[in-house]
Amino acid sequence: MGKYIDLTPENFEEVTNSGVSMVDFWAPWCGPCRMVAPIIEELAEEFEGKANICKVNTDEQQDLAVKYGIRSIPTIIFVKDGEIVDQMVGAASKQAFADKINSFL
C-alpha cells in the first residue's frame, strides 16, 4: 500500500531531486487541507513507484514553507528532478492533481 512521504528539511531535496514529486503544504487547522488529505492518500497509492506524493506540515516545518514562498494553504507544488515545474493553490479534484502529475511523468 502506497503512503505519502512526510517531508522535512533533512529529506526534502533527497526526495524531490529524483523523478516527479507532488508536495502538499498543509496544516492541521486548515479546512481545505483536510478536504485534500484523503485525495493525497489515494494518489500516493495510485502513483506508487511512479511519482513521490509528499506532504509538508507548515506548522512543524515553517522553514520549508518560507523557503518555497508558501503564502496560503493548501499549496501544492510539483517538482521534477529538483526543479519546481508548477503549483496549485487551494483544494482541487483528485483528477486535477492526477492530470498534473501525469503531465510531468
CNS distance restraints for C-alpha pairs under 8 A (distance, minus, plus):
assign (resid   1 and name CA) (resid  45 and name CA) 5.99 0.50 0.50
assign (resid   2 and name CA) (resid  41 and name CA) 7.88 0.50 0.50
assign (resid   2 and name CA) (resid  44 and name CA) 5.28 0.50 0.50
assign (resid   2 and name CA) (resid  45 and name CA) 3.96 0.50 0.50
assign (resid   2 and name CA) (resid  46 and name CA) 7.38 0.50 0.50
assign (resid   2 and name CA) (resid  47 and name CA) 7.88 0.50 0.50
assign (resid   2 and name CA) (resid  48 and name CA) 5.49 0.50 0.50
assign (resid   3 and name CA) (resid  41 and name CA) 6.46 0.50 0.50
assign (resid   3 and name CA) (resid  44 and name CA) 5.27 0.50 0.50
assign (resid   3 and name CA) (resid  45 and name CA) 6.22 0.50 0.50
assign (resid   3 and name CA) (resid  48 and name CA) 7.87 0.50 0.50
assign (resid   3 and name CA) (resid  53 and name CA) 7.80 0.50 0.50
assign (resid   4 and name CA) (resid  40 and name CA) 7.27 0.50 0.50
assign (resid   4 and name CA) (resid  41 and name CA) 6.33 0.50 0.50
assign (resid   4 and name CA) (resid  44 and name CA) 5.16 0.50 0.50
assign (resid   4 and name CA) (resid  52 and name CA) 7.28 0.50 0.50
assign (resid   4 and name CA) (resid  53 and name CA) 4.99 0.50 0.50
assign (resid   4 and name CA) (resid  54 and name CA) 5.07 0.50 0.50
assign (resid   4 and name CA) (resid  55 and name CA) 6.90 0.50 0.50
assign (resid   5 and name CA) (resid  52 and name CA) 7.29 0.50 0.50
assign (resid   5 and name CA) (resid  53 and name CA) 6.25 0.50 0.50
assign (resid   5 and name CA) (resid  54 and name CA) 4.48 0.50 0.50
assign (resid   5 and name CA) (resid  55 and name CA) 6.24 0.50 0.50
assign (resid   6 and name CA) (resid  54 and name CA) 5.77 0.50 0.50
assign (resid   6 and name CA) (resid  55 and name CA) 5.10 0.50 0.50
assign (resid   6 and name CA) (resid  56 and name CA) 6.08 0.50 0.50
assign (resid   7 and name CA) (resid  11 and name CA) 6.04 0.50 0.50
assign (resid   7 and name CA) (resid  12 and name CA) 5.37 0.50 0.50
assign (resid   7 and name CA) (resid  54 and name CA) 6.50 0.50 0.50
assign (resid   7 and name CA) (resid  55 and name CA) 6.04 0.50 0.50
assign (resid   7 and name CA) (resid  56 and name CA) 5.40 0.50 0.50
assign (resid   8 and name CA) (resid  12 and name CA) 5.66 0.50 0.50
assign (resid   8 and name CA) (resid  56 and name CA) 7.09 0.50 0.50
assign (resid   8 and name CA) (resid  61 and name CA) 6.58 0.50 0.50
assign (resid   8 and name CA) (resid  64 and name CA) 7.59 0.50 0.50
assign (resid   9 and name CA) (resid  13 and name CA) 7.78 0.50 0.50
assign (resid   9 and name CA) (resid  61 and name CA) 7.60 0.50 0.50
assign (resid   9 and name CA) (resid  63 and name CA) 7.77 0.50 0.50
assign (resid   9 and name CA) (resid  64 and name CA) 6.59 0.50 0.50
assign (resid  11 and name CA) (resid  15 and name CA) 6.12 0.50 0.50
assign (resid  12 and name CA) (resid  16 and name CA) 6.12 0.50 0.50
assign (resid  13 and name CA) (resid  17 and name CA) 5.59 0.50 0.50
assign (resid  13 and name CA) (resid  82 and name CA) 6.98 0.50 0.50
assign (resid  14 and name CA) (resid  18 and name CA) 7.44 0.50 0.50
assign (resid  15 and name CA) (resid  21 and name CA) 7.79 0.50 0.50
assign (resid  15 and name CA) (resid  52 and name CA) 7.45 0.50 0.50
assign (resid  16 and name CA) (resid  20 and name CA) 7.09 0.50 0.50
assign (resid  16 and name CA) (resid  21 and name CA) 5.74 0.50 0.50
assign (resid  16 and name CA) (resid  52 and name CA) 7.62 0.50 0.50
assign (resid  16 and name CA) (resid  79 and name CA) 6.30 0.50 0.50
assign (resid  16 and name CA) (resid  80 and name CA) 7.10 0.50 0.50
assign (resid  16 and name CA) (resid  81 and name CA) 6.43 0.50 0.50
assign (resid  16 and name CA) (resid  82 and name CA) 5.34 0.50 0.50
assign (resid  17 and name CA) (resid  80 and name CA) 7.15 0.50 0.50
assign (resid  17 and name CA) (resid  81 and name CA) 4.48 0.50 0.50
assign (resid  17 and name CA) (resid  82 and name CA) 4.00 0.50 0.50
assign (resid  17 and name CA) (resid  83 and name CA) 7.75 0.50 0.50
assign (resid  18 and name CA) (resid  80 and name CA) 7.16 0.50 0.50
assign (resid  18 and name CA) (resid  81 and name CA) 4.81 0.50 0.50
assign (resid  18 and name CA) (resid  82 and name CA) 6.82 0.50 0.50
assign (resid  19 and name CA) (resid  51 and name CA) 6.67 0.50 0.50
assign (resid  19 and name CA) (resid  52 and name CA) 7.80 0.50 0.50
assign (resid  19 and name CA) (resid  80 and name CA) 5.52 0.50 0.50
assign (resid  19 and name CA) (resid  81 and name CA) 5.09 0.50 0.50
assign (resid  19 and name CA) (resid 105 and name CA) 7.88 0.50 0.50
assign (resid  20 and name CA) (resid  50 and name CA) 7.71 0.50 0.50
assign (resid  20 and name CA) (resid  51 and name CA) 5.04 0.50 0.50
assign (resid  20 and name CA) (resid  52 and name CA) 6.23 0.50 0.50
assign (resid  20 and name CA) (resid  78 and name CA) 7.23 0.50 0.50
assign (resid  20 and name CA) (resid  79 and name CA) 5.72 0.50 0.50
assign (resid  20 and name CA) (resid  80 and name CA) 4.45 0.50 0.50
assign (resid  20 and name CA) (resid  81 and name CA) 6.49 0.50 0.50
assign (resid  20 and name CA) (resid 101 and name CA) 7.42 0.50 0.50
assign (resid  20 and name CA) (resid 104 and name CA) 6.72 0.50 0.50
assign (resid  20 and name CA) (resid 105 and name CA) 6.58 0.50 0.50
assign (resid  21 and name CA) (resid  51 and name CA) 5.57 0.50 0.50
assign (resid  21 and name CA) (resid  52 and name CA) 4.41 0.50 0.50
assign (resid  21 and name CA) (resid  53 and name CA) 5.82 0.50 0.50
assign (resid  21 and name CA) (resid  54 and name CA) 7.04 0.50 0.50
assign (resid  21 and name CA) (resid  78 and name CA) 5.72 0.50 0.50
assign (resid  21 and name CA) (resid  79 and name CA) 5.03 0.50 0.50
assign (resid  21 and name CA) (resid  80 and name CA) 6.33 0.50 0.50
assign (resid  21 and name CA) (resid 101 and name CA) 7.92 0.50 0.50
assign (resid  22 and name CA) (resid  51 and name CA) 7.55 0.50 0.50
assign (resid  22 and name CA) (resid  52 and name CA) 6.22 0.50 0.50
assign (resid  22 and name CA) (resid  53 and name CA) 5.00 0.50 0.50
assign (resid  22 and name CA) (resid  54 and name CA) 5.89 0.50 0.50
assign (resid  22 and name CA) (resid  76 and name CA) 6.70 0.50 0.50
assign (resid  22 and name CA) (resid  77 and name CA) 5.89 0.50 0.50
assign (resid  22 and name CA) (resid  78 and name CA) 4.65 0.50 0.50
assign (resid  22 and name CA) (resid  79 and name CA) 6.42 0.50 0.50
assign (resid  22 and name CA) (resid 101 and name CA) 7.16 0.50 0.50
assign (resid  23 and name CA) (resid  53 and name CA) 6.30 0.50 0.50
assign (resid  23 and name CA) (resid  54 and name CA) 4.61 0.50 0.50
assign (resid  23 and name CA) (resid  55 and name CA) 5.37 0.50 0.50
assign (resid  23 and name CA) (resid  56 and name CA) 7.00 0.50 0.50
assign (resid  23 and name CA) (resid  76 and name CA) 5.39 0.50 0.50
assign (resid  23 and name CA) (resid  77 and name CA) 5.21 0.50 0.50
assign (resid  23 and name CA) (resid  78 and name CA) 6.32 0.50 0.50
assign (resid  23 and name CA) (resid  79 and name CA) 7.75 0.50 0.50
assign (resid  24 and name CA) (resid  54 and name CA) 6.11 0.50 0.50
assign (resid  24 and name CA) (resid  55 and name CA) 4.56 0.50 0.50
assign (resid  24 and name CA) (resid  56 and name CA) 6.03 0.50 0.50
assign (resid  24 and name CA) (resid  74 and name CA) 6.63 0.50 0.50
assign (resid  24 and name CA) (resid  75 and name CA) 6.04 0.50 0.50
assign (resid  24 and name CA) (resid  76 and name CA) 4.43 0.50 0.50
assign (resid  24 and name CA) (resid  77 and name CA) 6.69 0.50 0.50
assign (resid  25 and name CA) (resid  55 and name CA) 5.91 0.50 0.50
assign (resid  25 and name CA) (resid  56 and name CA) 4.75 0.50 0.50
assign (resid  25 and name CA) (resid  57 and name CA) 6.11 0.50 0.50
assign (resid  25 and name CA) (resid  58 and name CA) 6.16 0.50 0.50
assign (resid  25 and name CA) (resid  65 and name CA) 7.33 0.50 0.50
assign (resid  25 and name CA) (resid  70 and name CA) 7.66 0.50 0.50
assign (resid  25 and name CA) (resid  73 and name CA) 6.31 0.50 0.50
assign (resid  25 and name CA) (resid  74 and name CA) 5.56 0.50 0.50
assign (resid  25 and name CA) (resid  75 and name CA) 5.30 0.50 0.50
assign (resid  25 and name CA) (resid  76 and name CA) 6.05 0.50 0.50
assign (resid  26 and name CA) (resid  30 and name CA) 7.11 0.50 0.50
assign (resid  26 and name CA) (resid  33 and name CA) 5.66 0.50 0.50
assign (resid  26 and name CA) (resid  55 and name CA) 7.14 0.50 0.50
assign (resid  26 and name CA) (resid  56 and name CA) 6.17 0.50 0.50
assign (resid  26 and name CA) (resid  57 and name CA) 5.19 0.50 0.50
assign (resid  26 and name CA) (resid  58 and name CA) 5.76 0.50 0.50
assign (resid  26 and name CA) (resid  73 and name CA) 5.62 0.50 0.50
assign (resid  26 and name CA) (resid  74 and name CA) 5.06 0.50 0.50
assign (resid  26 and name CA) (resid  75 and name CA) 7.18 0.50 0.50
assign (resid  27 and name CA) (resid  33 and name CA) 6.77 0.50 0.50
assign (resid  27 and name CA) (resid  57 and name CA) 5.23 0.50 0.50
assign (resid  27 and name CA) (resid  58 and name CA) 5.60 0.50 0.50
assign (resid  27 and name CA) (resid  59 and name CA) 6.00 0.50 0.50
assign (resid  27 and name CA) (resid  73 and name CA) 7.51 0.50 0.50
assign (resid  27 and name CA) (resid  74 and name CA) 7.90 0.50 0.50
assign (resid  28 and name CA) (resid  33 and name CA) 7.48 0.50 0.50
assign (resid  28 and name CA) (resid  34 and name CA) 7.26 0.50 0.50
assign (resid  28 and name CA) (resid  57 and name CA) 7.64 0.50 0.50
assign (resid  30 and name CA) (resid  34 and name CA) 6.47 0.50 0.50
assign (resid  30 and name CA) (resid  73 and name CA) 7.37 0.50 0.50
assign (resid  30 and name CA) (resid  74 and name CA) 7.81 0.50 0.50
assign (resid  31 and name CA) (resid  35 and name CA) 6.53 0.50 0.50
assign (resid  32 and name CA) (resid  36 and name CA) 6.37 0.50 0.50
assign (resid  32 and name CA) (resid  73 and name CA) 7.94 0.50 0.50
assign (resid  32 and name CA) (resid  74 and name CA) 6.79 0.50 0.50
assign (resid  32 and name CA) (resid  90 and name CA) 6.98 0.50 0.50
assign (resid  32 and name CA) (resid  91 and name CA) 5.75 0.50 0.50
assign (resid  33 and name CA) (resid  37 and name CA) 6.18 0.50 0.50
assign (resid  33 and name CA) (resid  73 and name CA) 7.00 0.50 0.50
assign (resid  33 and name CA) (resid  74 and name CA) 5.39 0.50 0.50
assign (resid  33 and name CA) (resid  91 and name CA) 7.02 0.50 0.50
assign (resid  34 and name CA) (resid  38 and name CA) 7.72 0.50 0.50
assign (resid  35 and name CA) (resid  39 and name CA) 7.84 0.50 0.50
assign (resid  35 and name CA) (resid  91 and name CA) 7.21 0.50 0.50
assign (resid  36 and name CA) (resid  40 and name CA) 6.30 0.50 0.50
assign (resid  36 and name CA) (resid  91 and name CA) 6.04 0.50 0.50
assign (resid  36 and name CA) (resid  92 and name CA) 7.40 0.50 0.50
assign (resid  37 and name CA) (resid  41 and name CA) 6.47 0.50 0.50
assign (resid  38 and name CA) (resid  42 and name CA) 6.31 0.50 0.50
assign (resid  39 and name CA) (resid  43 and name CA) 6.13 0.50 0.50
assign (resid  39 and name CA) (resid  93 and name CA) 7.92 0.50 0.50
assign (resid  39 and name CA) (resid  94 and name CA) 5.76 0.50 0.50
assign (resid  40 and name CA) (resid  44 and name CA) 6.13 0.50 0.50
assign (resid  40 and name CA) (resid  53 and name CA) 7.14 0.50 0.50
assign (resid  41 and name CA) (resid  45 and name CA) 6.53 0.50 0.50
assign (resid  42 and name CA) (resid  46 and name CA) 6.26 0.50 0.50
assign (resid  43 and name CA) (resid  47 and name CA) 5.82 0.50 0.50
assign (resid  43 and name CA) (resid  53 and name CA) 7.02 0.50 0.50
assign (resid  43 and name CA) (resid  94 and name CA) 7.66 0.50 0.50
assign (resid  43 and name CA) (resid  98 and name CA) 7.26 0.50 0.50
assign (resid  44 and name CA) (resid  48 and name CA) 5.82 0.50 0.50
assign (resid  44 and name CA) (resid  52 and name CA) 7.33 0.50 0.50
assign (resid  44 and name CA) (resid  53 and name CA) 5.24 0.50 0.50
assign (resid  47 and name CA) (resid  51 and name CA) 5.47 0.50 0.50
assign (resid  47 and name CA) (resid  52 and name CA) 7.46 0.50 0.50
assign (resid  47 and name CA) (resid  53 and name CA) 7.64 0.50 0.50
assign (resid  48 and name CA) (resid  52 and name CA) 7.26 0.50 0.50
assign (resid  50 and name CA) (resid 105 and name CA) 7.69 0.50 0.50
assign (resid  51 and name CA) (resid 101 and name CA) 7.63 0.50 0.50
assign (resid  51 and name CA) (resid 105 and name CA) 7.76 0.50 0.50
assign (resid  56 and name CA) (resid  61 and name CA) 6.75 0.50 0.50
assign (resid  56 and name CA) (resid  64 and name CA) 7.95 0.50 0.50
assign (resid  57 and name CA) (resid  61 and name CA) 5.90 0.50 0.50
assign (resid  58 and name CA) (resid  62 and name CA) 5.17 0.50 0.50
assign (resid  58 and name CA) (resid  64 and name CA) 7.54 0.50 0.50
assign (resid  58 and name CA) (resid  65 and name CA) 5.93 0.50 0.50
assign (resid  61 and name CA) (resid  65 and name CA) 6.65 0.50 0.50
assign (resid  62 and name CA) (resid  66 and name CA) 6.19 0.50 0.50
assign (resid  63 and name CA) (resid  67 and name CA) 6.04 0.50 0.50
assign (resid  64 and name CA) (resid  68 and name CA) 6.16 0.50 0.50
assign (resid  65 and name CA) (resid  69 and name CA) 6.09 0.50 0.50
assign (resid  65 and name CA) (resid  70 and name CA) 5.06 0.50 0.50
assign (resid  65 and name CA) (resid  71 and name CA) 7.94 0.50 0.50
assign (resid  66 and name CA) (resid  70 and name CA) 6.12 0.50 0.50
assign (resid  70 and name CA) (resid  75 and name CA) 6.79 0.50 0.50
assign (resid  72 and name CA) (resid  89 and name CA) 7.27 0.50 0.50
assign (resid  72 and name CA) (resid  90 and name CA) 7.96 0.50 0.50
assign (resid  73 and name CA) (resid  89 and name CA) 6.83 0.50 0.50
assign (resid  73 and name CA) (resid  90 and name CA) 6.41 0.50 0.50
assign (resid  74 and name CA) (resid  89 and name CA) 6.01 0.50 0.50
assign (resid  74 and name CA) (resid  90 and name CA) 5.10 0.50 0.50
assign (resid  74 and name CA) (resid  91 and name CA) 6.62 0.50 0.50
assign (resid  75 and name CA) (resid  87 and name CA) 7.02 0.50 0.50
assign (resid  75 and name CA) (resid  88 and name CA) 5.77 0.50 0.50
assign (resid  75 and name CA) (resid  89 and name CA) 4.36 0.50 0.50
assign (resid  75 and name CA) (resid  90 and name CA) 6.03 0.50 0.50
assign (resid  76 and name CA) (resid  87 and name CA) 5.48 0.50 0.50
assign (resid  76 and name CA) (resid  88 and name CA) 5.14 0.50 0.50
assign (resid  76 and name CA) (resid  89 and name CA) 6.26 0.50 0.50
assign (resid  76 and name CA) (resid  90 and name CA) 7.98 0.50 0.50
assign (resid  77 and name CA) (resid  84 and name CA) 6.83 0.50 0.50
assign (resid  77 and name CA) (resid  85 and name CA) 7.77 0.50 0.50
assign (resid  77 and name CA) (resid  86 and name CA) 5.94 0.50 0.50
assign (resid  77 and name CA) (resid  87 and name CA) 4.17 0.50 0.50
assign (resid  77 and name CA) (resid  88 and name CA) 6.43 0.50 0.50
assign (resid  78 and name CA) (resid  84 and name CA) 5.78 0.50 0.50
assign (resid  78 and name CA) (resid  85 and name CA) 5.69 0.50 0.50
assign (resid  78 and name CA) (resid  86 and name CA) 5.17 0.50 0.50
assign (resid  78 and name CA) (resid  87 and name CA) 5.83 0.50 0.50
assign (resid  78 and name CA) (resid 101 and name CA) 7.51 0.50 0.50
assign (resid  79 and name CA) (resid  83 and name CA) 5.29 0.50 0.50
assign (resid  79 and name CA) (resid  84 and name CA) 4.31 0.50 0.50
assign (resid  79 and name CA) (resid  85 and name CA) 5.58 0.50 0.50
assign (resid  79 and name CA) (resid  86 and name CA) 7.28 0.50 0.50
assign (resid  80 and name CA) (resid  84 and name CA) 6.43 0.50 0.50
assign (resid  80 and name CA) (resid  85 and name CA) 6.48 0.50 0.50
assign (resid  80 and name CA) (resid 104 and name CA) 7.17 0.50 0.50
assign (resid  92 and name CA) (resid  96 and name CA) 6.31 0.50 0.50
assign (resid  92 and name CA) (resid  97 and name CA) 7.05 0.50 0.50
assign (resid  93 and name CA) (resid  97 and name CA) 6.57 0.50 0.50
assign (resid  94 and name CA) (resid  98 and name CA) 6.09 0.50 0.50
assign (resid  95 and name CA) (resid  99 and name CA) 5.93 0.50 0.50
assign (resid  96 and name CA) (resid 100 and name CA) 6.27 0.50 0.50
assign (resid  97 and name CA) (resid 101 and name CA) 6.25 0.50 0.50
assign (resid  98 and name CA) (resid 102 and name CA) 6.08 0.50 0.50
assign (resid  99 and name CA) (resid 103 and name CA) 6.14 0.50 0.50
assign (resid 100 and name CA) (resid 104 and name CA) 6.93 0.50 0.50
assign (resid 101 and name CA) (resid 105 and name CA) 6.58 0.50 0.50
